[in-house]
Amino acid sequence: MLYFLCMKRLIIVGGKAPDKLDIDRNHYSEVIAADSGYDTARKLGIEIDSAVGDFDSTTLRGELIGKGFVPCSHDKDCSDTELAVRSGGGDYDLIGGGEGRIDHTLELLSMMQRLGAPAVWYMASDTVFRIDTAAEISAPAGTDISFFALSGTVHAHTEGLVWELDEFPLSSTAVSLSNRTDTGHILIDADGIVLARVSPDVFRELQIRPVAR
């Protein structure tokens, strides 16, 4: 997965996450757990550098405090996930946050609109990856893939899908839902940031390369 090897932060949050995940700790400058994201980190065998939040949902509050991490007040204006994203700035990958309470999901998407989407977002049933520029994606024919945008309207053009996007106006309310690859390669070009959703199994096999416009 050469496309995502730049150094960035890894943020682990509550909500459903993969049961197993092959993460190379050396690809990250820092690993941050947001509250019950620490439980997920422990389950996945990922050592953290810091923990943020009020620690009201983790089952390992005592362990976190024993390690020297200090919980914040429960009365705060932003979520534990937003605290983690704001804590260091820059690009990040995200584990967790999937298929939970609808208000949590909406708040998470709102936070991404304001602070930026992760490069890769790992959930139990979905993996979402960010496309910042024109890219070629290698995937088996018939692969299920959806495209959407978080902020504003992004016009996308594709080659290699069953239903091609011809300057299709992607947005938070206009989604290319459950499209499929027609060949082994997709070319996508857009005038803004696009997010793509595939299954976790498919994501492990993808090859994603930026290409010149």
CYANA upper distance limits for C-alpha pairs under 8 A (distance plus 0.5 A):
  1 MET  CA      5 LEU  CA      7.86
  1 MET  CA    206 LEU  CA      7.61
  1 MET  CA    207 GLN  CA      6.30
  1 MET  CA    208 ILE  CA      7.38
  2 LEU  CA    207 GLN  CA      8.00
  2 LEU  CA    208 ILE  CA      7.80
  2 LEU  CA    209 ARG  CA      8.02
  3 TYR  CA    207 GLN  CA      8.22
  3 TYR  CA    208 ILE  CA      6.21
  3 TYR  CA    209 ARG  CA      6.25
  3 TYR  CA    210 PRO  CA      7.89
  4 PHE  CA    119 ALA  CA      7.96
  5 LEU  CA     27 HIS  CA      6.77
  6 CYS  CA     27 HIS  CA      7.39
  7 MET  CA     27 HIS  CA      5.92
  7 MET  CA     28 TYR  CA      5.68
  7 MET  CA     29 SER  CA      6.47
  8 LYS  CA     27 HIS  CA      7.64
  8 LYS  CA     28 TYR  CA      5.54
  8 LYS  CA     29 SER  CA      6.12
  8 LYS  CA     30 GLU  CA      7.81
  8 LYS  CA     90 GLY  CA      7.57
  8 LYS  CA     91 ASP  CA      5.84
  8 LYS  CA     92 TYR  CA      5.70
  8 LYS  CA     93 ASP  CA      7.87
  9 ARG  CA     28 TYR  CA      5.75
  9 ARG  CA     29 SER  CA      6.07
  9 ARG  CA     30 GLU  CA      5.45
  9 ARG  CA     31 VAL  CA      6.42
  9 ARG  CA     32 ILE  CA      8.05
  9 ARG  CA     90 GLY  CA      8.18
  9 ARG  CA     91 ASP  CA      6.97
  9 ARG  CA     92 TYR  CA      5.02
  9 ARG  CA     93 ASP  CA      6.86
 10 LEU  CA     28 TYR  CA      6.75
 10 LEU  CA     29 SER  CA      8.49
 10 LEU  CA     30 GLU  CA      6.79
 10 LEU  CA     31 VAL  CA      5.22
 10 LEU  CA     32 ILE  CA      6.74
 10 LEU  CA     92 TYR  CA      6.06
 10 LEU  CA     93 ASP  CA      5.42
 10 LEU  CA     94 LEU  CA      6.53
 10 LEU  CA     95 ILE  CA      8.18
 11 ILE  CA     31 VAL  CA      6.43
 11 ILE  CA     32 ILE  CA      5.35
 11 ILE  CA     33 ALA  CA      6.41
 11 ILE  CA     34 ALA  CA      7.79
 11 ILE  CA     84 ALA  CA      7.34
 11 ILE  CA     85 VAL  CA      7.90
 11 ILE  CA     92 TYR  CA      7.36
 11 ILE  CA     93 ASP  CA      6.67
 11 ILE  CA     94 LEU  CA      5.44
 11 ILE  CA     95 ILE  CA      6.82
 12 ILE  CA     31 VAL  CA      8.15
 12 ILE  CA     32 ILE  CA      6.72
 12 ILE  CA     33 ALA  CA      5.31
 12 ILE  CA     34 ALA  CA      6.63
 12 ILE  CA     37 GLY  CA      5.31
 12 ILE  CA     38 TYR  CA      7.57
 12 ILE  CA     40 THR  CA      7.66
 12 ILE  CA     41 ALA  CA      7.22
 12 ILE  CA     94 LEU  CA      6.37
 12 ILE  CA     95 ILE  CA      5.21
 12 ILE  CA     96 GLY  CA      6.65
 13 VAL  CA     33 ALA  CA      6.59
 13 VAL  CA     34 ALA  CA      5.45
 13 VAL  CA     35 ASP  CA      7.32
 13 VAL  CA     36 SER  CA      6.81
 13 VAL  CA     37 GLY  CA      4.25
 13 VAL  CA     38 TYR  CA      7.88
 13 VAL  CA     40 THR  CA      8.01
 13 VAL  CA     81 THR  CA      6.81
 13 VAL  CA     94 LEU  CA      8.01
 13 VAL  CA     95 ILE  CA      6.70
 13 VAL  CA     96 GLY  CA      5.66
 13 VAL  CA     97 GLY  CA      6.52
 14 GLY  CA     34 ALA  CA      7.66
 14 GLY  CA     35 ASP  CA      7.51
 14 GLY  CA     36 SER  CA      5.44
 14 GLY  CA     37 GLY  CA      5.08
 14 GLY  CA     40 THR  CA      7.75
 14 GLY  CA     96 GLY  CA      6.14
 14 GLY  CA     97 GLY  CA      6.05
 15 GLY  CA     37 GLY  CA      8.47
 15 GLY  CA     96 GLY  CA      5.70
 15 GLY  CA     97 GLY  CA      4.67
 15 GLY  CA     98 GLY  CA      5.84
 15 GLY  CA     99 GLU  CA      7.27
 15 GLY  CA    100 GLY  CA      6.05
 16 LYS  CA     96 GLY  CA      5.82
 16 LYS  CA     97 GLY  CA      6.41
 16 LYS  CA     98 GLY  CA      5.43
 16 LYS  CA     99 GLU  CA      6.61
 16 LYS  CA    100 GLY  CA      7.30
 16 LYS  CA    123 MET  CA      6.62
 16 LYS  CA    124 ALA  CA      6.06
 17 ALA  CA     40 THR  CA      7.78
 17 ALA  CA     95 ILE  CA      6.74
 17 ALA  CA     96 GLY  CA      4.80
 17 ALA  CA     97 GLY  CA      7.53
 17 ALA  CA     98 GLY  CA      7.14
 17 ALA  CA    122 TYR  CA      7.13
 17 ALA  CA    123 MET  CA      4.89
 17 ALA  CA    124 ALA  CA      4.86
 18 PRO  CA     96 GLY  CA      8.12
 18 PRO  CA    122 TYR  CA      7.47
 18 PRO  CA    123 MET  CA      6.14
 18 PRO  CA    124 ALA  CA      4.71
 18 PRO  CA    125 SER  CA      8.04
 19 ASP  CA     43 LYS  CA      8.22
 19 ASP  CA     44 LEU  CA      7.62
 19 ASP  CA    124 ALA  CA      7.64
 20 LYS  CA     44 LEU  CA      6.58
 21 LEU  CA     44 LEU  CA      7.21
 24 ASP  CA     28 TYR  CA      8.38
 25 ARG  CA     46 ILE  CA      8.16
 30 GLU  CA     48 ILE  CA      8.15
 30 GLU  CA     49 ASP  CA      6.63
 31 VAL  CA     47 GLU  CA      7.93
 31 VAL  CA     48 ILE  CA      5.42
 31 VAL  CA     49 ASP  CA      5.79
 31 VAL  CA     50 SER  CA      7.24
 32 ILE  CA     48 ILE  CA      6.30
 32 ILE  CA     49 ASP  CA      6.49
 32 ILE  CA     50 SER  CA      5.47
 32 ILE  CA     51 ALA  CA      6.03
 32 ILE  CA     52 VAL  CA      7.95
 32 ILE  CA     84 ALA  CA      7.15
 33 ALA  CA     37 GLY  CA      5.46
 33 ALA  CA     38 TYR  CA      5.56
 33 ALA  CA     41 ALA  CA      7.77
 33 ALA  CA     48 ILE  CA      7.09
 33 ALA  CA     50 SER  CA      6.90
 33 ALA  CA     51 ALA  CA      5.15
 33 ALA  CA     52 VAL  CA      6.92
 33 ALA  CA     84 ALA  CA      7.91
 34 ALA  CA     38 TYR  CA      7.16
 34 ALA  CA     51 ALA  CA      6.25
 34 ALA  CA     52 VAL  CA      5.53
 34 ALA  CA     53 GLY  CA      6.24
 34 ALA  CA     80 ASP  CA      6.00
 34 ALA  CA     81 THR  CA      6.22
 34 ALA  CA     83 LEU  CA      8.29
 34 ALA  CA     84 ALA  CA      6.61
 35 ASP  CA     51 ALA  CA      7.36
 35 ASP  CA     52 VAL  CA      6.66
 35 ASP  CA     53 GLY  CA      5.68
 35 ASP  CA     54 ASP  CA      7.15
 35 ASP  CA     55 PHE  CA      5.28
 35 ASP  CA     56 ASP  CA      7.60
 35 ASP  CA     57 SER  CA      6.88
 35 ASP  CA     58 THR  CA      6.11
 35 ASP  CA     80 ASP  CA      7.09
 36 SER  CA     40 THR  CA      7.39
 36 SER  CA     55 PHE  CA      7.52
 36 SER  CA     57 SER  CA      5.96
 36 SER  CA     58 THR  CA      4.40
 36 SER  CA     59 THR  CA      7.61
 36 SER  CA     60 LEU  CA      8.46
 37 GLY  CA     41 ALA  CA      6.65
 37 GLY  CA     58 THR  CA      7.96
 37 GLY  CA     96 GLY  CA      7.84
 38 TYR  CA     42 ARG  CA      6.65
 38 TYR  CA     48 ILE  CA      8.39
 38 TYR  CA     51 ALA  CA      7.95
 38 TYR  CA     58 THR  CA      7.51
 38 TYR  CA     60 LEU  CA      8.18
 39 ASP  CA     43 LYS  CA      6.74
 39 ASP  CA     58 THR  CA      6.89
 39 ASP  CA     59 THR  CA      7.49
 39 ASP  CA     60 LEU  CA      7.37
 40 THR  CA     44 LEU  CA      6.66
 40 THR  CA     96 GLY  CA      8.35
 41 ALA  CA     45 GLY  CA      6.47
 41 ALA  CA     46 ILE  CA      5.50
 41 ALA  CA     47 GLU  CA      7.39
 41 ALA  CA     48 ILE  CA      7.84
 42 ARG  CA     46 ILE  CA      6.60
 42 ARG  CA     47 GLU  CA      7.90
 50 SER  CA     69 PHE  CA      7.65
 51 ALA  CA     64 LEU  CA      8.19
 51 ALA  CA     69 PHE  CA      6.72
 51 ALA  CA     84 ALA  CA      8.49
 52 VAL  CA     69 PHE  CA      8.21
 52 VAL  CA     70 VAL  CA      8.19
 52 VAL  CA     71 PRO  CA      7.11
 52 VAL  CA     72 CYS  CA      7.89
 52 VAL  CA     80 ASP  CA      7.08
 52 VAL  CA     83 LEU  CA      7.25
 52 VAL  CA     84 ALA  CA      6.72
 53 GLY  CA     71 PRO  CA      6.16
 53 GLY  CA     72 CYS  CA      6.11
 53 GLY  CA     73 SER  CA      8.48
 53 GLY  CA     79 SER  CA      8.32
 53 GLY  CA     80 ASP  CA      5.22
 53 GLY  CA     81 THR  CA      8.44
 53 GLY  CA     83 LEU  CA      7.51
 53 GLY  CA     84 ALA  CA      8.49
 54 ASP  CA     71 PRO  CA      5.10
 54 ASP  CA     72 CYS  CA      5.19
 54 ASP  CA     73 SER  CA      6.23
 54 ASP  CA     74 HIS  CA      5.82
 54 ASP  CA     80 ASP  CA      7.87
 55 PHE  CA     61 ARG  CA      6.36
 55 PHE  CA     71 PRO  CA      6.40
 55 PHE  CA     72 CYS  CA      8.42
 56 ASP  CA     61 ARG  CA      8.13
 56 ASP  CA     74 HIS  CA      8.22
 60 LEU  CA     64 LEU  CA      6.84
 61 ARG  CA     65 ILE  CA      6.76
 62 GLY  CA     66 GLY  CA      6.45
 63 GLU  CA     67 LYS  CA      6.78
 64 LEU  CA     68 GLY  CA      7.22
 64 LEU  CA     69 PHE  CA      6.14
 64 LEU  CA     70 VAL  CA      8.41
 65 ILE  CA     69 PHE  CA      5.49
 65 ILE  CA     70 VAL  CA      6.56
 65 ILE  CA     71 PRO  CA      8.20
 78 CYS  CA     82 GLU  CA      6.64
 78 CYS  CA     83 LEU  CA      7.39
 79 SER  CA     83 LEU  CA      6.89
 80 ASP  CA     84 ALA  CA      6.86
 81 THR  CA     85 VAL  CA      6.81
 81 THR  CA    108 LEU  CA      8.15
 82 GLU  CA     86 ARG  CA      6.49
 82 GLU  CA    111 MET  CA      7.10
 83 LEU  CA     87 SER  CA      6.43
 84 ALA  CA     88 GLY  CA      8.12
 85 VAL  CA     89 GLY  CA      7.05
 85 VAL  CA     92 TYR  CA      8.38
 85 VAL  CA    115 LEU  CA      8.24
 86 ARG  CA    115 LEU  CA      8.48
 91 ASP  CA    118 PRO  CA      7.26
 91 ASP  CA    119 ALA  CA      7.50
 92 TYR  CA    118 PRO  CA      5.74
 92 TYR  CA    119 ALA  CA      6.62
 92 TYR  CA    120 VAL  CA      8.26
 93 ASP  CA    118 PRO  CA      5.49
 93 ASP  CA    119 ALA  CA      5.90
 93 ASP  CA    120 VAL  CA      5.46
 93 ASP  CA    121 TRP  CA      6.46
 94 LEU  CA    118 PRO  CA      6.58
 94 LEU  CA    119 ALA  CA      8.45
 94 LEU  CA    120 VAL  CA      6.81
 94 LEU  CA    121 TRP  CA      5.17
 94 LEU  CA    122 TYR  CA      6.65
 95 ILE  CA    121 TRP  CA      6.39
 95 ILE  CA    122 TYR  CA      5.23
 95 ILE  CA    123 MET  CA      6.74
 96 GLY  CA    121 TRP  CA      8.12
 96 GLY  CA    122 TYR  CA      6.68
 96 GLY  CA    123 MET  CA      5.64
 96 GLY  CA    124 ALA  CA      8.02
 97 GLY  CA    105 THR  CA      7.67
 97 GLY  CA    108 LEU  CA      8.22
 97 GLY  CA    123 MET  CA      7.27
 98 GLY  CA    105 THR  CA      7.84
 98 GLY  CA    123 MET  CA      5.77
 98 GLY  CA    124 ALA  CA      7.28
 98 GLY  CA    125 SER  CA      8.46
 98 GLY  CA    126 ASP  CA      8.46
 99 GLU  CA    105 THR  CA      8.13
100 GLY  CA    104 HIS  CA      7.43
100 GLY  CA    105 THR  CA      7.29
101 ARG  CA    105 THR  CA      6.85
102 ILE  CA    106 LEU  CA      6.64
103 ASP  CA    107 GLU  CA      6.58
104 HIS  CA    108 LEU  CA      6.56
105 THR  CA    109 LEU  CA      6.78
106 LEU  CA    110 SER  CA      6.59
107 GLU  CA    111 MET  CA      6.60
108 LEU  CA    112 MET  CA      6.85
109 LEU  CA    113 GLN  CA      6.80
109 LEU  CA    150 LEU  CA      8.08
110 SER  CA    114 ARG  CA      6.96
111 MET  CA    115 LEU  CA      6.40
111 MET  CA    116 GLY  CA      8.02
112 MET  CA    116 GLY  CA      5.14
112 MET  CA    117 ALA  CA      5.23
112 MET  CA    118 PRO  CA      8.24
112 MET  CA    150 LEU  CA      8.09
113 GLN  CA    117 ALA  CA      7.46
113 GLN  CA    150 LEU  CA      6.30
113 GLN  CA    151 SER  CA      6.33
117 ALA  CA    130 ARG  CA      7.82
118 PRO  CA    129 PHE  CA      8.01
118 PRO  CA    130 ARG  CA      7.42
119 ALA  CA    129 PHE  CA      6.15
119 ALA  CA    130 ARG  CA      5.51
119 ALA  CA    131 ILE  CA      8.47
120 VAL  CA    127 THR  CA      7.65
120 VAL  CA    128 VAL  CA      6.24
120 VAL  CA    129 PHE  CA      4.91
120 VAL  CA    130 ARG  CA      6.89
121 TRP  CA    127 THR  CA      6.15
121 TRP  CA    128 VAL  CA      5.49
121 TRP  CA    129 PHE  CA      6.77
122 TYR  CA    126 ASP  CA      7.19
122 TYR  CA    127 THR  CA      5.33
122 TYR  CA    128 VAL  CA      7.24
122 TYR  CA    200 PRO  CA      8.12
123 MET  CA    127 THR  CA      6.32
123 MET  CA    200 PRO  CA      8.38
124 ALA  CA    200 PRO  CA      8.16
125 SER  CA    199 SER  CA      6.80
125 SER  CA    200 PRO  CA      7.08
126 ASP  CA    197 ARG  CA      7.04
126 ASP  CA    198 VAL  CA      6.52
126 ASP  CA    199 SER  CA      5.41
126 ASP  CA    200 PRO  CA      6.16
127 THR  CA    197 ARG  CA      6.23
127 THR  CA    198 VAL  CA      6.05
127 THR  CA    199 SER  CA      6.28
127 THR  CA    200 PRO  CA      5.77
127 THR  CA    203 PHE  CA      7.25
128 VAL  CA    195 LEU  CA      6.99
128 VAL  CA    196 ALA  CA      5.92
128 VAL  CA    197 ARG  CA      4.91
128 VAL  CA    198 VAL  CA      6.99
129 PHE  CA    195 LEU  CA      6.18
129 PHE  CA    196 ALA  CA      5.92
129 PHE  CA    197 ARG  CA      7.15
130 ARG  CA    193 ILE  CA      7.52
130 ARG  CA    194 VAL  CA      6.49
130 ARG  CA    195 LEU  CA      5.11
130 ARG  CA    196 ALA  CA      6.96
131 ILE  CA    135 ALA  CA      7.57
131 ILE  CA    193 ILE  CA      6.36
131 ILE  CA    194 VAL  CA      5.67
131 ILE  CA    195 LEU  CA      6.53
131 ILE  CA    196 ALA  CA      8.00
132 ASP  CA    192 GLY  CA      7.45
132 ASP  CA    193 ILE  CA      5.43
132 ASP  CA    194 VAL  CA      7.22
133 THR  CA    189 ASP  CA      7.17
133 THR  CA    190 ALA  CA      7.49
133 THR  CA    192 GLY  CA      8.03
133 THR  CA    193 ILE  CA      7.69
133 THR  CA    210 PRO  CA      7.07
133 THR  CA    211 VAL  CA      8.21
134 ALA  CA    187 LEU  CA      7.90
134 ALA  CA    188 ILE  CA      6.13
134 ALA  CA    189 ASP  CA      4.76
134 ALA  CA    190 ALA  CA      7.10
134 ALA  CA    210 PRO  CA      6.30
134 ALA  CA    211 VAL  CA      6.04
134 ALA  CA    212 ALA  CA      7.22
134 ALA  CA    213 ARG  CA      6.77
135 ALA  CA    187 LEU  CA      6.39
135 ALA  CA    188 ILE  CA      6.06
135 ALA  CA    189 ASP  CA      7.17
135 ALA  CA    208 ILE  CA      7.20
135 ALA  CA    209 ARG  CA      5.93
135 ALA  CA    210 PRO  CA      4.69
135 ALA  CA    211 VAL  CA      5.68
136 GLU  CA    185 HIS  CA      7.24
136 GLU  CA    186 ILE  CA      6.06
136 GLU  CA    187 LEU  CA      5.05
136 GLU  CA    188 ILE  CA      7.04
136 GLU  CA    208 ILE  CA      6.29
136 GLU  CA    209 ARG  CA      5.76
136 GLU  CA    210 PRO  CA      6.82
136 GLU  CA    211 VAL  CA      7.12
137 ILE  CA    185 HIS  CA      6.08
137 ILE  CA    186 ILE  CA      5.51
137 ILE  CA    187 LEU  CA      6.94
137 ILE  CA    206 LEU  CA      7.36
137 ILE  CA    207 GLN  CA      6.24
137 ILE  CA    208 ILE  CA      5.06
137 ILE  CA    209 ARG  CA      7.04
138 SER  CA    184 GLY  CA      6.16
138 SER  CA    185 HIS  CA      5.01
138 SER  CA    186 ILE  CA      6.94
138 SER  CA    206 LEU  CA      6.30
138 SER  CA    207 GLN  CA      5.59
138 SER  CA    208 ILE  CA      6.97
139 ALA  CA    143 THR  CA      7.11
139 ALA  CA    181 THR  CA      7.88
139 ALA  CA    183 THR  CA      8.46
139 ALA  CA    184 GLY  CA      5.63
139 ALA  CA    185 HIS  CA      6.50
139 ALA  CA    186 ILE  CA      8.18
139 ALA  CA    202 VAL  CA      8.29
139 ALA  CA    205 GLU  CA      7.80
139 ALA  CA    206 LEU  CA      6.12
139 ALA  CA    207 GLN  CA      7.70
140 PRO  CA    181 THR  CA      7.72
140 PRO  CA    183 THR  CA      7.47
140 PRO  CA    184 GLY  CA      5.37
140 PRO  CA    185 HIS  CA      8.25
141 ALA  CA    180 ARG  CA      8.07
141 ALA  CA    181 THR  CA      5.58
141 ALA  CA    182 ASP  CA      5.75
141 ALA  CA    183 THR  CA      5.20
141 ALA  CA    184 GLY  CA      5.59
142 GLY  CA    180 ARG  CA      5.78
142 GLY  CA    181 THR  CA      5.47
142 GLY  CA    182 ASP  CA      6.60
142 GLY  CA    183 THR  CA      8.13
143 THR  CA    180 ARG  CA      5.76
143 THR  CA    181 THR  CA      5.76
143 THR  CA    202 VAL  CA      8.13
144 ASP  CA    178 SER  CA      6.13
144 ASP  CA    179 ASN  CA      6.28
144 ASP  CA    180 ARG  CA      5.14
144 ASP  CA    181 THR  CA      7.35
144 ASP  CA    198 VAL  CA      6.94
144 ASP  CA    199 SER  CA      8.35
145 ILE  CA    177 LEU  CA      7.89
145 ILE  CA    178 SER  CA      5.94
145 ILE  CA    179 ASN  CA      5.76
145 ILE  CA    180 ARG  CA      6.26
145 ILE  CA    181 THR  CA      7.96
145 ILE  CA    196 ALA  CA      7.25
145 ILE  CA    197 ARG  CA      6.13
145 ILE  CA    198 VAL  CA      5.59
146 SER  CA    175 VAL  CA      7.74
146 SER  CA    176 SER  CA      5.86
146 SER  CA    177 LEU  CA      5.25
146 SER  CA    178 SER  CA      5.57
146 SER  CA    179 ASN  CA      6.21
146 SER  CA    196 ALA  CA      6.02
146 SER  CA    197 ARG  CA      5.59
146 SER  CA    198 VAL  CA      7.42
147 PHE  CA    170 LEU  CA      8.00
147 PHE  CA    175 VAL  CA      6.49
147 PHE  CA    176 SER  CA      5.53
147 PHE  CA    177 LEU  CA      7.19
147 PHE  CA    194 VAL  CA      7.23
147 PHE  CA    195 LEU  CA      6.18
147 PHE  CA    196 ALA  CA      4.99
147 PHE  CA    197 ARG  CA      6.94
148 PHE  CA    170 LEU  CA      5.97
148 PHE  CA    171 SER  CA      6.35
148 PHE  CA    172 SER  CA      7.02
148 PHE  CA    174 ALA  CA      7.52
148 PHE  CA    175 VAL  CA      5.39
148 PHE  CA    176 SER  CA      6.92
148 PHE  CA    194 VAL  CA      6.44
148 PHE  CA    195 LEU  CA      5.84
148 PHE  CA    196 ALA  CA      7.00
149 ALA  CA    153 THR  CA      7.64
149 ALA  CA    154 VAL  CA      7.09
149 ALA  CA    170 LEU  CA      6.11
149 ALA  CA    171 SER  CA      5.00
149 ALA  CA    172 SER  CA      6.02
149 ALA  CA    175 VAL  CA      8.21
149 ALA  CA    193 ILE  CA      7.16
149 ALA  CA    194 VAL  CA      5.56
149 ALA  CA    195 LEU  CA      6.31
150 LEU  CA    171 SER  CA      6.50
150 LEU  CA    172 SER  CA      5.54
150 LEU  CA    194 VAL  CA      8.36
150 LEU  CA    195 LEU  CA      8.38
151 SER  CA    171 SER  CA      7.12
151 SER  CA    172 SER  CA      7.35
152 GLY  CA    171 SER  CA      6.51
152 GLY  CA    172 SER  CA      8.11
153 THR  CA    169 PRO  CA      6.29
153 THR  CA    170 LEU  CA      6.13
153 THR  CA    171 SER  CA      5.31
154 VAL  CA    168 PHE  CA      8.36
154 VAL  CA    169 PRO  CA      5.98
154 VAL  CA    170 LEU  CA      5.57
154 VAL  CA    171 SER  CA      6.78
154 VAL  CA    190 ALA  CA      7.03
154 VAL  CA    191 ASP  CA      6.35
154 VAL  CA    192 GLY  CA      5.83
154 VAL  CA    193 ILE  CA      7.65
154 VAL  CA    194 VAL  CA      7.84
155 HIS  CA    167 GLU  CA      5.30
155 HIS  CA    168 PHE  CA      5.69
155 HIS  CA    169 PRO  CA      4.99
155 HIS  CA    170 LEU  CA      6.52
155 HIS  CA    190 ALA  CA      6.00
155 HIS  CA    191 ASP  CA      6.34
155 HIS  CA    192 GLY  CA      7.91
156 ALA  CA    165 LEU  CA      6.61
156 ALA  CA    166 ASP  CA      7.12
156 ALA  CA    167 GLU  CA      5.22
156 ALA  CA    168 PHE  CA      5.74
156 ALA  CA    169 PRO  CA      7.12
156 ALA  CA    170 LEU  CA      7.46
156 ALA  CA    188 ILE  CA      7.41
156 ALA  CA    189 ASP  CA      6.23
156 ALA  CA    190 ALA  CA      4.68
156 ALA  CA    191 ASP  CA      7.36
157 HIS  CA    164 GLU  CA      7.88
157 HIS  CA    165 LEU  CA      5.41
157 HIS  CA    166 ASP  CA      5.26
157 HIS  CA    167 GLU  CA      5.43
157 HIS  CA    168 PHE  CA      7.21
157 HIS  CA    188 ILE  CA      6.23
157 HIS  CA    189 ASP  CA      5.81
157 HIS  CA    190 ALA  CA      6.67
158 THR  CA    164 GLU  CA      6.14
158 THR  CA    165 LEU  CA      5.67
158 THR  CA    166 ASP  CA      7.16
158 THR  CA    186 ILE  CA      7.36
158 THR  CA    187 LEU  CA      5.90
158 THR  CA    188 ILE  CA      4.92
158 THR  CA    189 ASP  CA      6.96
159 GLU  CA    164 GLU  CA      6.80
159 GLU  CA    165 LEU  CA      8.32
159 GLU  CA    186 ILE  CA      6.10
159 GLU  CA    187 LEU  CA      5.54
159 GLU  CA    188 ILE  CA      7.14
160 GLY  CA    164 GLU  CA      7.63
160 GLY  CA    181 THR  CA      6.43
160 GLY  CA    182 ASP  CA      5.79
160 GLY  CA    183 THR  CA      6.10
160 GLY  CA    184 GLY  CA      8.14
160 GLY  CA    185 HIS  CA      6.48
160 GLY  CA    186 ILE  CA      5.10
160 GLY  CA    187 LEU  CA      7.08
161 LEU  CA    179 ASN  CA      7.49
161 LEU  CA    180 ARG  CA      6.16
161 LEU  CA    181 THR  CA      4.92
161 LEU  CA    182 ASP  CA      5.30
161 LEU  CA    183 THR  CA      7.78
161 LEU  CA    186 ILE  CA      7.20
162 VAL  CA    179 ASN  CA      7.27
162 VAL  CA    180 ARG  CA      6.05
162 VAL  CA    181 THR  CA      6.42
162 VAL  CA    182 ASP  CA      5.53
163 TRP  CA    179 ASN  CA      7.04
163 TRP  CA    180 ARG  CA      7.95
167 GLU  CA    190 ALA  CA      8.37
169 PRO  CA    174 ALA  CA      7.45
170 LEU  CA    174 ALA  CA      5.65
170 LEU  CA    175 VAL  CA      6.30
170 LEU  CA    176 SER  CA      7.82
170 LEU  CA    194 VAL  CA      8.47
171 SER  CA    175 VAL  CA      7.05
181 THR  CA    185 HIS  CA      7.99
181 THR  CA    186 ILE  CA      7.48
189 ASP  CA    213 ARG  CA      8.07
190 ALA  CA    194 VAL  CA      7.83
198 VAL  CA    202 VAL  CA      6.83
198 VAL  CA    203 PHE  CA      6.77
199 SER  CA    203 PHE  CA      6.77
200 PRO  CA    204 ARG  CA      6.99
201 ASP  CA    205 GLU  CA      7.64
202 VAL  CA    206 LEU  CA      6.93
